[in-house]
Amino acid sequence: MTFLGPAPATSDLRSVRYLFTDIDDTLTTHGRLLPQTYQALWDLSDAGISVIPVTGGSAGWAEHIVRTWPVAAVIGESGAFVLTSDRGKVVFEYWDDEATRRLRQRELLQRLKVMLSGTGFELAHDQQFRIADVAIDLAGHSADEINDLANAIRATGARAVASSIHINTWIGDYDKRAMSERVLLKDFGVAPADVAGLTAFVGDSRNDAPMFSFIRNSFGVGNIAPYLAELPQAPQWVSSQPAGIGFADIARSLLAARG
């Protein structure tokens, strides 16, 4: 377990009971969930640490994950909803009501189809499984092209954040942080004063900035290094290993702190 810079002290992590984590290029490595990463999720769950993936991923992906992974909940589409599973029954809790959500997504899709025409950007392959946001595939585009498109989307009044694979864009007052805070306070009954000690977060990219500023015990996996200078709030600790291998190292640090 090695870190780029100072390593967390046992006292920092001893009380952690809720671990929020990004998925793409944080849990996954080159798009795959490695066996040691999946085992780390089970080890954390068995030790009494509730894992909550918080992702820009679609509702389709999120439902699969909450059904089959050892997680307490999944926050999807950058905070548009949270999913829990009770003895196989999946429960959705949305940030916005259905009519608002559908109207906003439809309006945004129409706007983006015009904006993307002739740019070479395309909608993400899983767009048909999304219920609130619109995702744009970043493959083959430069950082400048991505930033220019994200800024153009923001200029229309929509939210836009870039991950390692997508620009996620939506209309609404939520984000990863807002829904994570709601889940902690409302669903898990964590008092505001206890959030700092009871939580940790692992991320890898620019769209994780709200979580790095919200959760004190914040980690980046090694592949976050190129983005550190762009983040308004960097993670407190960075694993020397990338993606899912780095996540497994971070999990071992949390488990060691539990004793």
C-alpha positions as CSV (number, residue, x, y, z in Angstrom):
1,M,0.0,0.0,0.0
2,T,1.9,3.0,-1.3
3,F,0.8,6.6,-1.9
4,L,2.1,9.5,-3.9
5,G,3.1,11.7,-1.0
6,P,2.0,11.2,2.6
7,A,-0.1,8.1,3.5
8,P,-3.2,8.4,5.6
9,A,-2.8,7.7,9.3
10,T,-4.8,5.0,11.0
11,S,-6.5,7.6,13.1
12,D,-7.8,9.3,9.9
13,L,-9.6,6.2,8.8
14,R,-10.5,4.2,11.9
15,S,-14.1,5.5,12.0
16,V,-15.0,5.2,8.3
17,R,-18.3,3.4,7.8
18,Y,-19.4,4.7,4.4
19,L,-17.1,4.6,1.3
20,F,-18.3,6.5,-1.8
21,T,-16.5,5.6,-5.0
22,D,-16.5,6.5,-8.6
23,I,-16.7,3.5,-11.0
24,D,-15.1,4.2,-14.5
25,D,-11.3,4.1,-14.2
26,T,-11.6,4.0,-10.4
27,L,-13.1,0.6,-9.8
28,T,-12.6,-0.5,-13.4
29,T,-9.3,-1.0,-15.1
30,H,-9.3,-0.5,-18.8
31,G,-13.1,-1.0,-18.7
32,R,-12.9,-4.3,-16.7
33,L,-13.6,-5.1,-13.0
34,L,-10.5,-6.9,-11.9
35,P,-10.9,-9.9,-9.5
36,Q,-8.8,-8.2,-6.7
37,T,-11.0,-5.1,-7.0
38,Y,-14.2,-7.1,-6.8
39,Q,-12.8,-9.0,-3.8
40,A,-12.0,-5.6,-2.1
41,L,-15.7,-4.7,-2.4
42,W,-16.6,-7.9,-0.6
43,D,-13.9,-7.4,2.0
44,L,-15.2,-3.9,2.8
45,S,-18.8,-5.0,3.0
46,D,-17.9,-8.0,5.3
47,A,-16.0,-5.6,7.5
48,G,-19.0,-3.3,7.9
49,I,-18.1,-0.6,5.6
50,S,-21.0,0.3,3.3
51,V,-19.8,1.0,-0.3
52,I,-21.8,3.4,-2.4
53,P,-20.8,3.9,-6.0
54,V,-21.5,7.4,-7.2
55,T,-21.2,7.7,-10.9
56,G,-22.2,9.4,-14.1
57,G,-23.2,6.0,-15.3
58,S,-26.7,5.3,-16.6
59,A,-29.7,3.9,-14.8
60,G,-29.3,0.7,-16.7
61,W,-25.8,0.2,-15.4
62,A,-26.8,1.3,-11.9
63,E,-29.6,-1.2,-11.6
64,H,-27.3,-4.1,-12.6
65,I,-24.7,-3.0,-10.0
66,V,-27.1,-2.6,-7.1
67,R,-28.5,-6.1,-7.8
68,T,-25.3,-7.9,-8.2
69,W,-22.4,-6.1,-6.3
70,P,-21.9,-6.0,-2.5
71,V,-22.9,-2.3,-2.3
72,A,-25.4,-0.5,0.0
73,A,-26.7,1.8,-2.7
74,V,-25.7,3.3,-6.1
75,I,-26.0,7.0,-7.0
76,G,-26.3,7.3,-10.8
77,E,-26.3,9.9,-13.6
78,S,-24.3,12.4,-11.5
79,G,-26.8,12.5,-8.7
80,A,-30.2,12.2,-10.6
81,F,-31.2,9.2,-8.5
82,V,-30.1,6.7,-5.9
83,L,-30.9,3.0,-6.0
84,T,-31.1,0.5,-3.2
85,S,-32.0,-3.1,-3.1
86,D,-34.1,-4.8,-0.5
87,R,-34.1,-8.6,-0.8
88,G,-33.9,-8.3,-4.6
89,K,-36.4,-5.5,-5.0
90,V,-34.7,-2.4,-6.5
91,V,-36.0,0.9,-5.2
92,F,-35.4,4.2,-7.1
93,E,-35.3,7.6,-5.3
94,Y,-35.2,10.5,-7.7
95,W,-33.9,14.1,-7.2
96,D,-36.7,15.5,-9.5
97,D,-40.2,14.3,-10.2
98,E,-40.7,12.2,-13.3
99,A,-42.4,14.9,-15.4
100,T,-39.6,17.4,-14.7
101,R,-36.9,14.8,-15.3
102,R,-38.3,13.7,-18.6
103,L,-39.0,17.2,-19.9
104,R,-35.5,18.4,-19.1
105,Q,-33.8,15.4,-20.6
106,R,-35.9,15.7,-23.8
107,E,-35.1,19.4,-24.2
108,L,-31.4,18.8,-23.6
109,L,-31.2,16.0,-26.1
110,Q,-32.8,18.1,-28.8
111,R,-30.4,21.0,-28.0
112,L,-27.3,18.7,-28.1
113,K,-28.2,17.0,-31.3
114,V,-27.9,20.4,-33.0
115,M,-24.7,21.4,-31.1
116,L,-23.0,18.1,-31.8
117,S,-23.8,18.1,-35.5
118,G,-20.5,18.1,-37.5
119,T,-18.3,18.2,-34.4
120,G,-17.3,14.5,-34.4
121,F,-18.7,14.0,-30.9
122,E,-21.4,11.4,-30.4
123,L,-23.8,10.4,-27.7
124,A,-22.6,7.7,-25.4
125,H,-23.5,4.1,-26.4
126,D,-25.7,3.7,-23.2
127,Q,-27.8,6.9,-23.8
128,Q,-30.9,4.8,-24.3
129,F,-30.6,3.5,-20.8
130,R,-30.4,7.0,-19.2
131,I,-33.4,8.6,-17.5
132,A,-32.2,12.1,-16.6
133,D,-28.9,13.2,-18.2
134,V,-27.2,13.1,-21.6
135,A,-23.8,11.6,-22.0
136,I,-21.3,12.4,-24.8
137,D,-18.5,10.0,-25.7
138,L,-15.0,11.5,-25.4
139,A,-13.0,8.9,-27.3
140,G,-10.7,10.4,-29.9
141,H,-11.1,14.1,-28.8
142,S,-8.4,16.4,-27.4
143,A,-8.6,18.0,-24.0
144,D,-9.2,21.4,-25.7
145,E,-12.1,20.0,-27.8
146,I,-13.6,18.5,-24.6
147,N,-13.3,21.7,-22.6
148,D,-14.7,23.8,-25.4
149,L,-17.8,21.6,-25.8
150,A,-18.3,21.5,-22.0
151,N,-18.1,25.3,-21.8
152,A,-20.5,25.7,-24.8
153,I,-23.0,23.4,-23.0
154,R,-22.7,25.4,-19.8
155,A,-23.3,28.6,-21.7
156,T,-26.8,27.3,-22.5
157,G,-27.6,26.9,-18.8
158,A,-27.1,23.2,-18.5
159,R,-24.6,21.5,-16.2
160,A,-21.6,19.7,-17.8
161,V,-18.8,17.8,-16.2
162,A,-16.1,15.7,-17.9
163,S,-15.1,12.3,-16.6
164,S,-12.4,10.0,-18.1
165,I,-14.9,8.7,-20.7
166,H,-17.9,11.1,-21.0
167,I,-19.1,14.6,-20.8
168,N,-22.2,14.2,-18.5
169,T,-24.7,17.0,-18.9
170,W,-28.0,17.7,-17.3
171,I,-30.5,20.4,-16.3
172,G,-31.0,20.6,-12.5
173,D,-29.6,21.7,-9.2
174,Y,-28.1,18.3,-8.2
175,D,-24.6,16.8,-8.6
176,K,-22.7,13.9,-7.0
177,R,-22.2,15.8,-3.8
178,A,-25.8,16.9,-3.4
179,M,-27.2,13.4,-3.7
180,S,-24.5,11.9,-1.6
181,E,-25.3,14.3,1.2
182,R,-29.0,13.6,0.9
183,V,-28.3,9.8,1.1
184,L,-26.1,10.1,4.1
185,L,-28.5,12.3,6.1
186,K,-31.9,11.0,4.9
187,D,-31.3,7.3,4.1
188,F,-28.5,6.4,6.4
189,G,-29.3,8.7,9.3
190,V,-25.8,10.2,9.6
191,A,-25.8,13.5,11.6
192,P,-24.1,16.4,9.8
193,A,-21.4,16.6,12.5
194,D,-20.5,13.0,12.0
195,V,-20.1,13.0,8.2
196,A,-16.4,13.9,8.2
197,G,-15.3,11.0,10.4
198,L,-17.6,8.4,9.0
199,T,-17.0,8.8,5.3
200,A,-14.4,8.4,2.6
201,F,-14.4,8.8,-1.2
202,V,-12.3,7.5,-4.1
203,G,-12.3,9.1,-7.5
204,D,-10.2,9.6,-10.6
205,S,-11.2,12.6,-12.6
206,R,-12.5,16.2,-12.9
207,N,-16.1,15.3,-12.3
208,D,-15.2,14.0,-8.9
209,A,-14.2,17.5,-7.7
210,P,-17.5,18.1,-5.7
211,M,-16.9,14.9,-3.8
212,F,-13.2,15.8,-3.0
213,S,-14.4,19.1,-1.5
214,F,-17.3,17.4,0.4
215,I,-15.6,14.4,2.0
216,R,-12.5,14.9,4.2
217,N,-11.1,11.4,3.8
218,S,-10.7,11.7,0.0
219,F,-8.5,9.5,-2.2
220,G,-7.5,9.6,-5.8
221,V,-6.3,6.5,-7.7
222,G,-3.0,6.9,-9.5
223,N,-4.5,7.8,-12.9
224,I,-5.9,11.1,-11.4
225,A,-2.4,12.6,-11.6
226,P,-2.9,14.4,-15.0
227,Y,-6.0,16.2,-13.6
228,L,-4.7,17.3,-10.3
229,A,-3.8,20.8,-11.4
230,E,-7.3,21.3,-12.8
231,L,-9.2,20.4,-9.7
232,P,-10.4,23.2,-7.4
233,Q,-10.0,20.7,-4.5
234,A,-7.5,17.8,-4.9
235,P,-7.9,14.5,-3.0
236,Q,-6.2,14.3,0.3
237,W,-4.3,11.2,-0.6
238,V,-3.3,9.6,-4.0
239,S,-2.6,5.9,-4.5
240,S,0.6,5.1,-6.4
241,Q,-1.4,2.5,-8.3
242,P,-4.0,3.3,-11.0
243,A,-7.7,2.5,-11.3
244,G,-9.0,-0.7,-9.7
245,I,-5.5,-1.8,-8.4
246,G,-5.3,1.5,-6.6
247,F,-8.8,1.1,-5.3
248,A,-7.8,-2.3,-3.8
249,D,-4.8,-0.7,-2.1
250,I,-7.0,2.0,-0.6
251,A,-9.5,-0.6,0.6
252,R,-6.6,-2.4,2.4
253,S,-5.7,0.9,4.1
254,L,-9.3,1.3,5.3
255,L,-9.5,-2.3,6.5
256,A,-6.1,-2.1,8.3
257,A,-7.4,1.0,10.1
258,R,-10.4,-0.9,11.3
259,G,-8.0,-3.5,12.8
